[in-house]
Amino acid sequence: DDDDDDDVEHNENLPLTNNDNQNNLSRRSMITSSTGAAALCGMLSIPAITNAATMETNNNNPSTTSTTTTLPPITHKVYMNIRISRSDGSFYIRNDLPDTPENRVYNGRLTIGLFGTIAPNAVSQFLKYTNVTYNPTEDDPLPSYARSNFVSFKQENGLLVGGSIPGLEIGSIGGGTVLRYGGRILPAPFWSDGTTTTREEERLSHNVGKGLLTHRNLDVTPTFGITTRSGGGYELDGSYTVFGKILSDEGTYVSGGGGGGDVEDGTSTNNSNVSFLSVVQDLPTYSMDRPAPPNDVTLPSEGERAVQEIASAVFSTQREFFRGAAKTFGDSRIDKVYEGKLLRRVEVTKVGLL
């Protein structure tokens, strides 16, 4: 036994080899890293992650997001009468046109439910432009959705943009933002309800479905959006707030050749119901891209594709140059040409509370 102890004692005093040194350094590094990470987590009050599987599960868990997919109760109901012009921009009854889709006027009505519990400020602002009494003798009326337009349809996310009131502009007085309408100067508050934890958790996700009313958080104008697709709305959750939903969507076409109805009142001899959202998605829109060749053209060769890509790049560069030059010289017409602009007149003729 003494001999064995001597051997052990002798072995412990032997110099360490290079492999032994590397192993010791590796173990010390691991201990130091673990201790430092634990200390840092303790200082920042962050729970230390002990399992990589836990981290992956948390990142993929949809419950960690700050929005909900449960529809809140309806606190207010609003109706909105809408009409879409013929391709020539006219609405009045005409008997001299062939009965084709581009020669028909569409009349519809949206019934909208508002979510006053989760977006009270947005609902309050929306109602300011809805519950406006029209007085024909008043020289300086208040802005109203009853004289507003739907102006664009964004193909990338399916958002229909409405609530654009002609003549309502953003201005500045004393360093503050205001709204100007005719001779009136109106306050320009944000529509969002702040960023408190409770309010963030109550926010409704745009991925719930189509027909949701939403407003951009940093916008002070009454412009709003309507989702037209059932999915893929998560990209809007960070910069927009849902405050309502379309409850009913009904409408009819007025025949361009037959007339037979009062366009302003939305009556028609055509009894088939056509939803507004389905009609507006098929309207032509303005595109800022270089026109693409027709579908029946033979596919280009590799060299021809390269030439087309160069031509497209030159077109985009020239377009941006001339648009920038127009803005520099104060040409306001440039603001009337933008991606997704509806090439038909889509007007709201009447709004009110239900």
KOLZABA-115071 format. One record per residue (C-alpha): residue in three letters; x, y, z. Coordinates in steps of 0.001 Angstrom, whole numbers, padded with zeros to 6 digits, always signed. Each point is the difference from the previous one (the first is absolute). Layout:
! KOLZABA-115071
ALAXYZ
...
END
This chain:
! KOLZABA-115071
ASP+000000+000000+000000
ASP+002822+002370+000811
ASP+001475-000653-003378
ASP-003350+000843-001643
ASP-000239+003249+002003
ASP+003500+000914-001044
ASP-000923-000631-003610
VAL-003059+002210+000282
GLU+001943+002718+001755
HIS+002741-000307-002548
ASN-002484+000197-002916
GLU-001639+003127+001426
ASN+003331+001762+000033
LEU+000766-000870-003612
PRO+000034+002936-002425
LEU-003207+000403-002073
THR+000103-000778-003686
ASN-001280+002345-002730
ASN-003258-001981-000297
ASP-000556+000285+003737
ASN+000541+003781-000146
GLN-002485+000386-002846
ASN-002639-002068+001791
ASN+000404+002026+003182
LEU-000229+003291-001897
SER-003115-001191-001815
ARG-001693-000978+003272
ARG+000967+003317+001616
SER-001394+001945-002990
MET-003306-001830+000175
ILE-000310+000614+003743
THR+000932+003682-000392
SER-002504+000500-002870
SER-002826-001684+001893
THR+000729+001991+003165
GLY+000182+003297-001935
ALA-003254-000677-001865
ALA-001801-000869+003217
ALA+001306+003138+001695
LEU-001064+002184-002928
CYS-003485-001511-000017
GLY-000255+000684+003721
MET+001038+003652-000420
LEU-002561+000569-002770
SER-002754-002053+001716
ILE-000157-002313-003036
PRO-000630-003694+000645
ALA+002877-002122-001191
ILE-000789-002390-002875
THR+000888-003506+000995
ASN-001372-001849-003011
ALA+000373+000873-003688
ALA-003281-001753-000725
THR-001757+002439+002349
MET+001385+002958-001970
GLU-001238-001411-003302
THR-003446-000714+001441
ASN-000372+003557+001331
ASN+001012+001568-003309
ASN-002556-002041-001904
ASN-002827+000466+002479
PRO-002630+002375-001465
SER-001297+000752+003485
THR+003070+002169+000631
THR-001230+002623-002495
SER-001755+003149+001234
THR-003156-000431-002095
THR-003108-002131+000292
THR-002143-001814-002556
THR-003216+000127+002033
LEU-002510+002506-001340
PRO-001045+002573+002630
PRO-003594+001187+000505
ILE-001573+002557-002353
THR-000576+003336+001742
HIS-001220+002107-002966
LYS-001498-000671-003432
VAL+000448+002244-003028
TYR-001287-000205-003576
MET+001817+001297-003062
ASN-001570+000362-003479
ILE+002526-000388-002816
ARG-000059+000335-003766
ILE+002519-000913-002716
SER-000010+001893-003278
ARG+000118-001214-003571
SER+003359-000068-001733
ASP-000636+003560-001254
GLY-000512+001232+003578
SER-003735+000652-000327
PHE-002847-001077+002313
TYR-003181+001306-001611
ILE-002469-002208-001861
ARG+000859-000521-003656
ASN-001934-001931-002639
ASP+002482+000480-002841
LEU+002660-002465+001231
PRO+000316-003739-000564
ASP-000633-002138+003060
THR+003604-000926+000810
PRO+001802-000089+003386
GLU+001924+003219-000617
ASN-003278+001821-000749
ARG-001739-000973+003235
VAL-000240+001987+003207
TYR+000274-001884+003264
ASN-001981+000976+003103
GLY+000593-001644+003348
ARG-000326+000325+003742
LEU+002419-001062+002724
THR-001142-000583+003568
ILE+002934+000418+002352
GLY+000406-001092+003611
LEU+002500+001891+002171
PHE+002114-001422+002831
GLY-000207+002719+002632
THR+001361-002202+002792
ILE+003413-000746-001527
ALA+000468+003158-002113
PRO-002036+002756+001681
ASN+002042+002895-001355
ALA-000067-001252-003596
VAL-003759-000574+000224
SER-000523+003476+001455
GLN+001967+001605-002836
PHE-001828-002063-002627
LEU-003380+001083+001371
LYS+001040+003668-000216
TYR+000000-000348-003790
THR-003142-002138-000022
ASN-002460+001815+002243
VAL+000110+003325-001850
THR-003254+001849-000684
TYR-000072+001375-003522
ASN-001277+003542-000340
PRO-000208+001240-003633
THR-000104+003626+001143
GLU+003245-000294+001932
ASP+002944+001565-001819
ASP+002669-001805+001996
PRO-001170-003539+000807
LEU+001911-002542+002036
PRO+001830-002801-001840
SER-002094-003134-000369
TYR+000314-003508-001376
ALA-003169+000807-001965
ARG+002276+001918-002395
SER+002934-002415-000041
ASN+001595-002394-002491
PHE+001648-003382-000125
VAL+003277+000792-001725
SER+002284-003037-000278
PHE+000333-003758+000216
LYS+003347-001440+001111
GLN+000677-003232-001837
GLU+002829-001051+002332
ASN-002227-000316+003083
GLY-003562+000340-001341
LEU-000721+003207+001934
LEU-002745+002227-001420
VAL+000589+003629+000998
GLY-002984+002283+000559
GLY-001032+003005+002066
SER+001815+002526-002197
ILE-001913+003281+000315
PRO+000732+002503-002810
GLY+001227+003322+001360
LEU+001137-001367+003363
GLU+003719+000656+000355
ILE+002683-000244+002680
GLY+001462+003334+001099
SER+002198+001463+002704
ILE-000581+002841+002456
GLY+002561+000989+002617
GLY+001924-003202-000517
GLY-003095-002166+000548
THR-001885-002110-002517
VAL-003543+001010-000958
LEU-002572-000885-002648
ARG-001246+002648-002410
TYR-003397-000290-001655
GLY-001369+003010-001852
GLY+000248+002867+002459
ARG+000153-002292+003021
ILE+003031-000973+002030
LEU-000568-003277+001827
PRO+002055-001954+002556
ALA+001982-002972-001317
PRO+000277-002620+002756
PHE+001392-003476-000488
TRP-002564-002779-000228
SER+002015-002606+001910
ASP-000762-000772+003651
GLY+003563+000054+001293
THR+002326-002919+000710
THR-001034-001166+003450
THR+000406-003726+000628
THR-003722-000611+000471
ARG-000974+001860-003173
GLU+002703-001757-002053
GLU-001213-003408+001121
GLU-003577+000899-000986
ARG+000897+001099-003531
LEU-001644-002105-002693
SER+002218-001660-002590
HIS-000565+000789-003684
ASN+000305-003712-000689
VAL-003506-000626+001381
GLY-001509+000366-003460
LYS-001147+002405-002680
GLY-002340+002918+000540
LEU+001905+001517+002940
LEU+000188+003792+000350
THR+003448+001220+000929
HIS+001892+003277+000399
ARG+003712+000745-000249
ASN+001319+000882+003452
LEU+002045+003058-001002
ASP-002658+001475-002304
VAL-002075+002950+001215
THR-002342+000082-003004
PRO-003342-001876-000196
THR+001369-002346-002680
PHE-000679-003635+000928
GLY+000544-003416-001533
ILE-002139-003106-000544
THR+001618-003422-000205
THR-001168-002032-003001
ARG+001852-003269+000628
SER-000529-002721+002575
GLY+003645-000524+000968
GLY+003454+001526-000069
GLY-000896+003072+002025
TYR+002704-000350+002640
GLU+002177+002548-001801
LEU-002601+002686+000759
ASP-000136-000718+003752
GLY+003067+002089+000827
SER-001075+003254-001674
TYR-003809-000185-000189
THR-002801-000387+002560
VAL-003243-001874-000699
PHE-003049+001912+001260
GLY-002957-001517-001841
LYS-001397-002607-002365
ILE-002397-000076-002943
LEU-003202-001718+001123
SER-001818+000008-003342
ASP+001050+000814-003565
GLU-002775+000318-002588
GLY-000377+001693-003350
THR-001223-000152-003595
TYR+000965+001186-003466
VAL-002045+002550-001900
SER-000101-000952-003651
GLY+001588+002613-002256
GLY-002413-000738-002831
GLY-003217-000339+001907
GLY+000113+002471+002855
GLY-003078-000767+002037
GLY+001247+001028+003428
ASP+000999+002923+002145
VAL+003792-000122+000211
GLU+000205+002345+002966
ASP-002367-002080+002134
GLY+001615-003254-001024
THR-003164-001511-001526
SER+000143-002074-003155
THR-002047-002341-002146
ASN+002824-002534+000404
ASN-000812-002064+003086
SER+003215-002084+000107
ASN+002191+000860+002975
VAL+003678+000738-000624
SER+002307+000814+002911
PHE+001981+003226-000075
LEU+003275-001664+001012
SER-000195-002491-002868
VAL-000678+002789-002517
VAL+002707+002380+001163
GLN+002726-002657-000129
ASP-000602-000409-003740
LEU+000228+003718-000798
PRO+003008+001136-002054
THR+002787+001667+001996
TYR+002977+002150-000917
SER+003389-001718-000040
MET+003377+001707+000297
ASP+001749-002929-001686
ARG+001053-000154-003637
PRO-002776-001614-002078
ALA+000505-003725-000421
PRO-000225-001664-003433
PRO-003258-001793-000891
ASN-000414-003600+001110
ASP-000161-001310-003558
VAL+003497+001256-000854
THR+002667-002672-000427
LEU+002267-000335+003033
PRO+003174+002053-000511
SER+003457-001483-000193
GLU+002576+000549+002721
GLY+001498+002947-001884
GLU-003430+001577-000573
ARG-000856-000416+003688
ALA+003188+001826+000948
VAL-000922+002859-002341
GLN-003509+000155+001506
GLU+001402+000118+003545
ILE+002317+002869-000964
ALA-002884+001832-001678
SER-002146-000492+003117
ALA+002778+001364+002231
VAL+000419+003043-002271
PHE-003770+000542+000018
SER-000106-000093+003830
THR+002951+002398+000275
GLN-001553+002477-002440
ARG-003355-000238+001776
GLU+001505+000794+003391
PHE+002076+002841-001490
PHE-002984+001722-001591
ARG-002208-000548+003062
GLY+002713+001511+002204
ALA+000433+002942-002372
ALA-003757+000630-000030
LYS-000100+000093+003809
THR+002993+002353+000067
PHE-001792+002466-002272
GLY-003192-000252+002081
ASP-002137-001903-002490
SER-002815-001327+002198
ARG-001352-002212-002789
ILE+002661-002571+000824
ASP-001833-000825+003230
LYS-003009-001128-002033
VAL+001953-002802-001678
TYR+001042-002889+002241
GLU+000244-003778+000109
GLY-003350-001764+000345
LYS-002152+003061-000774
LEU-003520-001054-000977
LEU-000759+000991-003594
ARG-003721+000304+000710
ARG-001850+002474+002176
VAL-001004-001768+003216
GLU-002016+002427+002088
VAL-001847-000067+003313
THR-003317+001812-000365
LYS-001546-000401+003441
VAL+000982-001147+003511
GLY-001791-000203+003305
LEU-000445-001826+003290
LEU-002271-003026+000362
END
